[in-house]
Amino acid sequence: MPSADRPLEWLALARGTLDRVALRRRDDAWLDAAWADPRTRVVVVEQGRALVAFDPAPALVLVPPDRAPDGDRWLLGVDAAGAAYFGVPGPLPAVEGAEPAELRRVGAVLSDRDSGLLTHVVALEAWHATHRFCPRCGMRTRVASAGHVRVCPEDRSEHFPRLDPAVIMLVTDAADRILLARGPQWPADRRSILAGFVEPGESLEQAVAREVLEEVGLSVRDVRYLGSQPWPMPRSLMLGFSARADGDAPLRPDPEEILDAAWYTRDELRAAIEAGEIIAPGPLSIAAQLIMRWYGAELPRMPPF
């Protein structure tokens, strides 16, 4: 029998292979030497998109430093052979056979290295674009630590990339049915598992219990952590859990958060997907991986991303 409680083994956006070499981020001499190294490659990003070539397989287009736009350089890491990788904000260069692509489109089909590179650089771009000024005094900040810190020149405060933790939970009942729900803003055939942001002063397990109670009126127990992945659209970290509904209380969806919710057996879920009544989440999301772990196989008619 498939288990919803086993740790997740594959997550599309948690596959980075580079050493992030954080200790090198303030070493200006090392950074200058790495930028001058002919092995160094650069990911250019513009409004969440990078160049991707799709023939013969999806792959990031990496350019040498002399072909990258002028401006900030963000150190992304070093590979096992010692080659460094940087991110630079656009404009995107013209490369024959390549096209701009967003992380949502290609994150699940890129290689482990490329998926990690794109996830990292998209997250940094989103943060830098929205945190240019000091929240204390309003002065314009400058980039430091190879793109991973912004420093205020007035009060010398350091500001680090913002990250919003969010729990996402696969809830089952005593009959091992799965709970799926639809948000008010979703299409009629869209269903997924419950999720929500962690509040100040709250543990992850408390957030799981609170969100389930608020959204569908259920108490849960046996809350278990299964895995996490970044979701830089724009700045979340998705933390996956399983939980068991405590008792057989009826579902009471909060109309502001949940339009409808229902329990599904494996046979019922398969039939609903095959009939076109439900579109399953794509493999990029941790939601799909949690559902498949419970289901025991890839979902029928699964979207490509």
VEXFI-440742 format. One record per residue (C-alpha): x, y, z; residue in one letter. Coordinates in pm, 1 decimal, decimal comma. Example, Ala and Ser with C-alpha at 12.3 -4.5 7.8 and 13.67 -1.06 7.14 Angstrom:
<guzas>
guza u: 1230,0 v: -450,0 w: 780,0 resn: A
guza u: 1367,0 v: -106,0 w: 714,0 resn: S
</guzas>
This chain:
<guzas>
guza u: 0,0 v: 0,0 w: 0,0 resn: M
guza u: 144,4 v: 341,8 w: -91,9 resn: P
guza u: 231,5 v: 561,9 w: 204,5 resn: S
guza u: 175,4 v: 935,9 w: 237,4 resn: A
guza u: 427,6 v: 952,1 w: 521,5 resn: D
guza u: 750,0 v: 850,8 w: 344,5 resn: R
guza u: 993,1 v: 1137,5 w: 273,5 resn: P
guza u: 984,2 v: 1288,9 w: -72,2 resn: L
guza u: 1269,5 v: 1171,0 w: -293,8 resn: E
guza u: 1245,4 v: 1410,5 w: -591,5 resn: W
guza u: 1146,7 v: 1776,3 w: -596,9 resn: L
guza u: 1190,5 v: 1974,7 w: -916,3 resn: A
guza u: 1328,9 v: 2291,4 w: -760,3 resn: L
guza u: 1541,2 v: 2128,1 w: -489,0 resn: A
guza u: 1799,1 v: 1962,6 w: -715,3 resn: R
guza u: 2087,2 v: 2208,0 w: -721,7 resn: G
guza u: 2430,4 v: 2044,3 w: -754,8 resn: T
guza u: 2668,2 v: 2339,6 w: -706,9 resn: L
guza u: 2868,8 v: 2428,3 w: -399,5 resn: D
guza u: 2742,7 v: 2776,4 w: -312,4 resn: R
guza u: 3086,3 v: 2869,5 w: -168,5 resn: V
guza u: 2935,9 v: 3124,2 w: 70,8 resn: A
guza u: 3277,9 v: 3189,8 w: 225,5 resn: L
guza u: 3396,6 v: 3333,0 w: -109,4 resn: R
guza u: 3118,8 v: 3593,0 w: -139,7 resn: R
guza u: 3318,3 v: 3866,9 w: 35,3 resn: R
guza u: 3653,2 v: 3770,6 w: -119,2 resn: D
guza u: 3686,4 v: 4036,0 w: -389,3 resn: D
guza u: 4015,6 v: 3902,2 w: -523,1 resn: A
guza u: 3871,3 v: 3552,6 w: -563,8 resn: W
guza u: 3554,4 v: 3691,0 w: -725,7 resn: L
guza u: 3755,0 v: 3897,1 w: -975,3 resn: D
guza u: 3970,8 v: 3594,9 w: -1061,1 resn: A
guza u: 3662,0 v: 3376,1 w: -1103,6 resn: A
guza u: 3501,4 v: 3632,3 w: -1334,9 resn: W
guza u: 3817,6 v: 3637,0 w: -1547,0 resn: A
guza u: 3842,1 v: 3256,7 w: -1562,7 resn: D
guza u: 3754,3 v: 3129,3 w: -1915,0 resn: P
guza u: 3565,3 v: 2837,4 w: -1759,2 resn: R
guza u: 3319,1 v: 3068,9 w: -1582,5 resn: T
guza u: 2963,3 v: 3076,0 w: -1711,3 resn: R
guza u: 2681,3 v: 3324,5 w: -1655,1 resn: V
guza u: 2303,9 v: 3288,3 w: -1634,5 resn: V
guza u: 2137,8 v: 3606,7 w: -1761,1 resn: V
guza u: 1793,5 v: 3662,7 w: -1612,6 resn: V
guza u: 1531,1 v: 3920,3 w: -1705,9 resn: E
guza u: 1195,9 v: 3945,3 w: -1526,5 resn: Q
guza u: 1210,7 v: 3584,1 w: -1415,5 resn: G
guza u: 1310,9 v: 3444,5 w: -1753,6 resn: R
guza u: 1636,5 v: 3300,6 w: -1885,8 resn: A
guza u: 1738,9 v: 3165,4 w: -2225,8 resn: L
guza u: 1672,0 v: 2796,1 w: -2277,3 resn: V
guza u: 1758,9 v: 2574,9 w: -2573,6 resn: A
guza u: 1520,1 v: 2283,2 w: -2627,4 resn: F
guza u: 1707,1 v: 2071,6 w: -2883,1 resn: D
guza u: 1805,0 v: 1798,1 w: -2813,2 resn: P
guza u: 1692,1 v: 1846,4 w: -2450,9 resn: A
guza u: 1597,5 v: 2152,0 w: -2242,6 resn: P
guza u: 1912,3 v: 2326,4 w: -2115,3 resn: A
guza u: 2001,5 v: 2671,7 w: -1987,2 resn: L
guza u: 2201,7 v: 2884,9 w: -2224,8 resn: V
guza u: 2511,1 v: 2990,7 w: -2029,0 resn: L
guza u: 2734,5 v: 3265,2 w: -2165,6 resn: V
guza u: 3096,9 v: 3358,2 w: -2087,5 resn: P
guza u: 3143,7 v: 3672,8 w: -1876,6 resn: P
guza u: 3240,1 v: 3888,1 w: -2176,3 resn: D
guza u: 2896,2 v: 3823,9 w: -2329,2 resn: R
guza u: 2702,5 v: 3906,4 w: -2013,0 resn: A
guza u: 2536,3 v: 4246,8 w: -1964,6 resn: P
guza u: 2713,0 v: 4505,6 w: -1752,0 resn: D
guza u: 2589,6 v: 4546,1 w: -1396,6 resn: G
guza u: 2558,7 v: 4346,7 w: -1077,9 resn: D
guza u: 2710,2 v: 3998,1 w: -1056,2 resn: R
guza u: 2563,8 v: 3738,8 w: -824,2 resn: W
guza u: 2778,2 v: 3436,2 w: -738,6 resn: L
guza u: 2567,8 v: 3119,5 w: -775,2 resn: L
guza u: 2830,4 v: 2858,9 w: -695,7 resn: G
guza u: 3112,2 v: 2638,4 w: -815,4 resn: V
guza u: 3087,9 v: 2294,0 w: -973,6 resn: D
guza u: 3294,8 v: 1985,4 w: -894,0 resn: A
guza u: 3550,3 v: 2080,2 w: -1160,0 resn: A
guza u: 3603,7 v: 2423,3 w: -1004,8 resn: G
guza u: 3416,1 v: 2629,2 w: -1264,9 resn: A
guza u: 3223,4 v: 2924,0 w: -1123,5 resn: A
guza u: 2870,3 v: 3030,2 w: -1216,0 resn: Y
guza u: 2727,4 v: 3379,5 w: -1184,0 resn: F
guza u: 2388,5 v: 3537,0 w: -1236,4 resn: G
guza u: 2348,7 v: 3877,6 w: -1402,3 resn: V
guza u: 2025,0 v: 4071,6 w: -1456,9 resn: P
guza u: 1924,9 v: 4119,8 w: -1823,5 resn: G
guza u: 1867,1 v: 4216,8 w: -2097,8 resn: P
guza u: 1881,4 v: 3866,4 w: -2240,8 resn: L
guza u: 2138,4 v: 3816,2 w: -2518,1 resn: P
guza u: 2037,2 v: 3697,2 w: -2863,0 resn: A
guza u: 2129,8 v: 3330,2 w: -2904,7 resn: V
guza u: 2023,7 v: 3131,6 w: -3209,5 resn: E
guza u: 1805,7 v: 2833,1 w: -3124,2 resn: G
guza u: 1719,0 v: 2958,4 w: -2773,9 resn: A
guza u: 1414,9 v: 3131,7 w: -2632,5 resn: E
guza u: 1322,7 v: 3300,5 w: -2303,6 resn: P
guza u: 1153,9 v: 3065,1 w: -2058,3 resn: A
guza u: 1016,4 v: 3100,0 w: -1706,2 resn: E
guza u: 1094,4 v: 2870,5 w: -1415,6 resn: L
guza u: 734,2 v: 2743,7 w: -1409,9 resn: R
guza u: 773,0 v: 2619,2 w: -1765,5 resn: R
guza u: 1112,5 v: 2451,1 w: -1749,6 resn: V
guza u: 1201,6 v: 2394,3 w: -1382,9 resn: G
guza u: 1087,3 v: 2032,2 w: -1389,6 resn: A
guza u: 1254,3 v: 1938,3 w: -1718,6 resn: V
guza u: 1597,5 v: 2097,9 w: -1681,0 resn: L
guza u: 1893,5 v: 1900,4 w: -1549,6 resn: S
guza u: 1968,2 v: 1902,8 w: -1177,7 resn: D
guza u: 2239,3 v: 2164,8 w: -1223,5 resn: R
guza u: 2035,1 v: 2390,1 w: -1450,1 resn: D
guza u: 1722,3 v: 2367,9 w: -1238,6 resn: S
guza u: 1923,5 v: 2471,1 w: -933,8 resn: G
guza u: 2089,6 v: 2757,8 w: -1120,8 resn: L
guza u: 1762,3 v: 2897,0 w: -1252,9 resn: L
guza u: 1585,1 v: 2864,5 w: -917,4 resn: T
guza u: 1870,0 v: 3047,7 w: -743,6 resn: H
guza u: 1903,8 v: 3330,3 w: -993,5 resn: V
guza u: 1527,8 v: 3390,9 w: -1025,1 resn: V
guza u: 1500,8 v: 3419,5 w: -646,5 resn: A
guza u: 1787,7 v: 3670,1 w: -631,1 resn: L
guza u: 1647,8 v: 3880,1 w: -914,1 resn: E
guza u: 1305,9 v: 3904,1 w: -750,1 resn: A
guza u: 1459,8 v: 4010,0 w: -419,9 resn: W
guza u: 1694,0 v: 4271,9 w: -562,8 resn: H
guza u: 1414,4 v: 4421,7 w: -773,6 resn: A
guza u: 1191,7 v: 4483,0 w: -471,1 resn: T
guza u: 1442,4 v: 4564,1 w: -195,4 resn: H
guza u: 1650,9 v: 4850,0 w: -331,2 resn: R
guza u: 1596,0 v: 5080,8 w: -35,2 resn: F
guza u: 1676,4 v: 5053,1 w: 334,1 resn: C
guza u: 1362,4 v: 4979,3 w: 541,5 resn: P
guza u: 1512,2 v: 5175,7 w: 832,2 resn: R
guza u: 1604,5 v: 5507,2 w: 672,2 resn: C
guza u: 1495,1 v: 5489,1 w: 308,6 resn: G
guza u: 1843,2 v: 5526,3 w: 159,3 resn: M
guza u: 1925,7 v: 5335,0 w: -155,8 resn: R
guza u: 2120,5 v: 5020,1 w: -66,9 resn: T
guza u: 2416,2 v: 4869,5 w: -249,1 resn: R
guza u: 2480,7 v: 4507,7 w: -342,1 resn: V
guza u: 2731,8 v: 4317,8 w: -128,8 resn: A
guza u: 2841,2 v: 3959,6 w: -59,8 resn: S
guza u: 2829,8 v: 3868,0 w: -429,9 resn: A
guza u: 2458,8 v: 3945,0 w: -453,5 resn: G
guza u: 2338,4 v: 3784,8 w: -130,7 resn: H
guza u: 2328,6 v: 4096,9 w: 87,6 resn: V
guza u: 2226,2 v: 4460,5 w: 42,6 resn: R
guza u: 2396,8 v: 4719,1 w: 262,1 resn: V
guza u: 2270,3 v: 5064,0 w: 359,5 resn: C
guza u: 2547,6 v: 5324,6 w: 320,0 resn: P
guza u: 2379,4 v: 5552,5 w: 574,9 resn: E
guza u: 2326,4 v: 5330,2 w: 880,9 resn: D
guza u: 2545,0 v: 5035,3 w: 765,6 resn: R
guza u: 2263,6 v: 4786,5 w: 823,0 resn: S
guza u: 2275,5 v: 4463,0 w: 625,0 resn: E
guza u: 1965,8 v: 4318,1 w: 459,7 resn: H
guza u: 1932,2 v: 3959,8 w: 344,8 resn: F
guza u: 1701,6 v: 3798,9 w: 85,7 resn: P
guza u: 1346,7 v: 3769,0 w: 210,8 resn: R
guza u: 1201,2 v: 3419,8 w: 234,9 resn: L
guza u: 836,4 v: 3341,9 w: 318,0 resn: D
guza u: 790,4 v: 2993,2 w: 472,3 resn: P
guza u: 468,4 v: 2820,3 w: 371,8 resn: A
guza u: 334,7 v: 2480,5 w: 476,2 resn: V
guza u: 161,6 v: 2252,4 w: 227,8 resn: I
guza u: -5,0 v: 1941,1 w: 360,7 resn: M
guza u: -146,3 v: 1617,3 w: 233,9 resn: L
guza u: -436,8 v: 1539,3 w: 467,2 resn: V
guza u: -579,8 v: 1186,9 w: 479,0 resn: T
guza u: -857,2 v: 1030,4 w: 686,3 resn: D
guza u: -902,2 v: 694,5 w: 860,5 resn: A
guza u: -999,5 v: 536,1 w: 526,7 resn: A
guza u: -678,2 v: 669,1 w: 365,5 resn: D
guza u: -869,8 v: 907,8 w: 142,3 resn: R
guza u: -700,7 v: 1230,5 w: 32,2 resn: I
guza u: -843,6 v: 1577,5 w: 85,3 resn: L
guza u: -842,6 v: 1804,6 w: -221,6 resn: L
guza u: -980,6 v: 2156,0 w: -242,9 resn: A
guza u: -1027,6 v: 2448,7 w: -482,5 resn: R
guza u: -955,0 v: 2812,6 w: -413,3 resn: G
guza u: -1206,4 v: 3078,3 w: -523,6 resn: P
guza u: -966,5 v: 3215,5 w: -785,7 resn: Q
guza u: -898,1 v: 2877,9 w: -950,8 resn: W
guza u: -1061,6 v: 2730,7 w: -1264,6 resn: P
guza u: -1351,4 v: 2490,5 w: -1206,4 resn: A
guza u: -1140,0 v: 2180,6 w: -1272,0 resn: D
guza u: -839,6 v: 2278,1 w: -1057,9 resn: R
guza u: -785,1 v: 2087,5 w: -732,1 resn: R
guza u: -490,2 v: 2063,4 w: -498,8 resn: S
guza u: -396,6 v: 2004,5 w: -136,4 resn: I
guza u: -415,9 v: 2268,4 w: 135,8 resn: L
guza u: -139,7 v: 2523,1 w: 199,0 resn: A
guza u: -74,3 v: 2846,7 w: 382,3 resn: G
guza u: 191,6 v: 3079,4 w: 517,6 resn: F
guza u: 353,2 v: 3036,6 w: 856,9 resn: V
guza u: 265,4 v: 3315,9 w: 1100,5 resn: E
guza u: 505,1 v: 3493,4 w: 1342,3 resn: P
guza u: 569,0 v: 3298,0 w: 1660,8 resn: G
guza u: 431,2 v: 2976,2 w: 1511,5 resn: E
guza u: 597,3 v: 2638,9 w: 1456,6 resn: S
guza u: 557,2 v: 2457,9 w: 1126,6 resn: L
guza u: 343,1 v: 2187,8 w: 1289,7 resn: E
guza u: 121,0 v: 2452,2 w: 1446,7 resn: Q
guza u: 84,6 v: 2620,5 w: 1107,7 resn: A
guza u: -30,5 v: 2292,6 w: 950,4 resn: V
guza u: -296,2 v: 2239,2 w: 1217,4 resn: A
guza u: -414,3 v: 2600,5 w: 1207,6 resn: R
guza u: -443,4 v: 2617,6 w: 828,5 resn: E
guza u: -641,0 v: 2292,9 w: 802,3 resn: V
guza u: -876,7 v: 2402,4 w: 1079,8 resn: L
guza u: -925,3 v: 2748,4 w: 928,1 resn: E
guza u: -972,8 v: 2631,6 w: 569,9 resn: E
guza u: -1192,0 v: 2322,2 w: 608,4 resn: V
guza u: -1280,3 v: 2300,1 w: 980,0 resn: G
guza u: -1084,3 v: 1982,0 w: 1053,9 resn: L
guza u: -853,7 v: 1900,4 w: 1343,4 resn: S
guza u: -546,8 v: 1698,4 w: 1245,9 resn: V
guza u: -287,0 v: 1484,1 w: 1421,0 resn: R
guza u: 30,4 v: 1292,4 w: 1329,5 resn: D
guza u: 177,4 v: 1592,5 w: 1149,5 resn: V
guza u: 496,7 v: 1474,4 w: 974,9 resn: R
guza u: 753,4 v: 1665,5 w: 772,5 resn: Y
guza u: 826,8 v: 1511,6 w: 429,9 resn: L
guza u: 1043,8 v: 1757,5 w: 237,5 resn: G
guza u: 1081,7 v: 2111,8 w: 109,3 resn: S
guza u: 1163,2 v: 2307,9 w: -200,4 resn: Q
guza u: 1211,2 v: 2675,5 w: -283,7 resn: P
guza u: 928,7 v: 2840,5 w: -473,7 resn: W
guza u: 1078,5 v: 3172,5 w: -587,7 resn: P
guza u: 759,3 v: 3305,6 w: -744,3 resn: M
guza u: 842,7 v: 3537,7 w: -589,4 resn: P
guza u: 1000,5 v: 3424,7 w: -256,2 resn: R
guza u: 841,8 v: 3125,8 w: -81,0 resn: S
guza u: 989,2 v: 2812,9 w: 72,7 resn: L
guza u: 733,5 v: 2531,8 w: 52,9 resn: M
guza u: 752,3 v: 2286,5 w: 344,2 resn: L
guza u: 564,6 v: 1961,8 w: 277,1 resn: G
guza u: 381,1 v: 1766,7 w: 547,1 resn: F
guza u: 135,4 v: 1483,5 w: 589,1 resn: S
guza u: -138,7 v: 1490,3 w: 851,8 resn: A
guza u: -430,4 v: 1272,3 w: 959,4 resn: R
guza u: -780,2 v: 1406,6 w: 1008,1 resn: A
guza u: -880,5 v: 1352,5 w: 1370,1 resn: D
guza u: -1221,3 v: 1181,0 w: 1369,3 resn: G
guza u: -1489,3 v: 1206,0 w: 1101,2 resn: D
guza u: -1603,5 v: 1566,6 w: 1134,8 resn: A
guza u: -1774,3 v: 1711,3 w: 824,5 resn: P
guza u: -1582,8 v: 1945,4 w: 598,1 resn: L
guza u: -1662,3 v: 2313,3 w: 654,3 resn: R
guza u: -1479,3 v: 2513,4 w: 386,2 resn: P
guza u: -1405,6 v: 2876,9 w: 460,6 resn: D
guza u: -1564,1 v: 3055,0 w: 159,3 resn: P
guza u: -1293,4 v: 3321,4 w: 154,9 resn: E
guza u: -1021,9 v: 3058,4 w: 116,3 resn: E
guza u: -1184,4 v: 2741,6 w: -20,1 resn: I
guza u: -1466,8 v: 2722,2 w: -274,4 resn: L
guza u: -1516,4 v: 2348,0 w: -231,7 resn: D
guza u: -1338,5 v: 2050,7 w: -76,6 resn: A
guza u: -1389,6 v: 1673,8 w: -90,7 resn: A
guza u: -1232,6 v: 1338,0 w: 0,6 resn: W
guza u: -1106,8 v: 1103,1 w: -271,7 resn: Y
guza u: -1002,9 v: 740,2 w: -277,4 resn: T
guza u: -735,2 v: 645,4 w: -528,7 resn: R
guza u: -994,5 v: 502,0 w: -764,6 resn: D
guza u: -1212,7 v: 812,5 w: -733,4 resn: E
guza u: -920,6 v: 1045,0 w: -800,3 resn: L
guza u: -809,1 v: 845,9 w: -1105,4 resn: R
guza u: -1163,9 v: 841,0 w: -1245,5 resn: A
guza u: -1209,0 v: 1215,6 w: -1190,9 resn: A
guza u: -880,6 v: 1296,8 w: -1365,9 resn: I
guza u: -945,7 v: 1060,3 w: -1656,5 resn: E
guza u: -1294,8 v: 1207,4 w: -1700,4 resn: A
guza u: -1150,3 v: 1559,0 w: -1717,7 resn: G
guza u: -1328,2 v: 1669,1 w: -1401,1 resn: E
guza u: -996,7 v: 1741,9 w: -1227,6 resn: I
guza u: -662,8 v: 1864,6 w: -1356,8 resn: I
guza u: -379,6 v: 1747,4 w: -1135,8 resn: A
guza u: -95,3 v: 1978,8 w: -1032,3 resn: P
guza u: 211,8 v: 1960,1 w: -1255,5 resn: G
guza u: 536,2 v: 1788,7 w: -1148,4 resn: P
guza u: 707,7 v: 2122,5 w: -1075,3 resn: L
guza u: 501,7 v: 2161,3 w: -758,4 resn: S
guza u: 555,2 v: 1990,2 w: -425,4 resn: I
guza u: 176,1 v: 1938,9 w: -423,7 resn: A
guza u: 202,9 v: 1694,0 w: -714,3 resn: A
guza u: 487,5 v: 1504,7 w: -548,7 resn: Q
guza u: 292,1 v: 1471,2 w: -223,4 resn: L
guza u: -17,6 v: 1350,0 w: -405,2 resn: I
guza u: 180,5 v: 1098,5 w: -611,9 resn: M
guza u: 350,7 v: 966,9 w: -298,4 resn: R
guza u: 5,2 v: 887,5 w: -156,9 resn: W
guza u: -128,3 v: 762,7 w: -492,2 resn: Y
guza u: 166,0 v: 529,3 w: -548,2 resn: G
guza u: 240,3 v: 623,1 w: -909,6 resn: A
guza u: 242,8 v: 911,6 w: -1153,5 resn: E
guza u: -101,4 v: 1064,6 w: -1184,7 resn: L
guza u: -296,2 v: 1001,1 w: -1507,1 resn: P
guza u: -302,3 v: 1282,4 w: -1763,9 resn: R
guza u: -40,1 v: 1471,4 w: -1566,7 resn: M
guza u: 56,8 v: 1811,3 w: -1712,7 resn: P
guza u: 417,9 v: 1829,5 w: -1840,4 resn: P
guza u: 507,4 v: 2105,4 w: -1591,1 resn: F
</guzas>
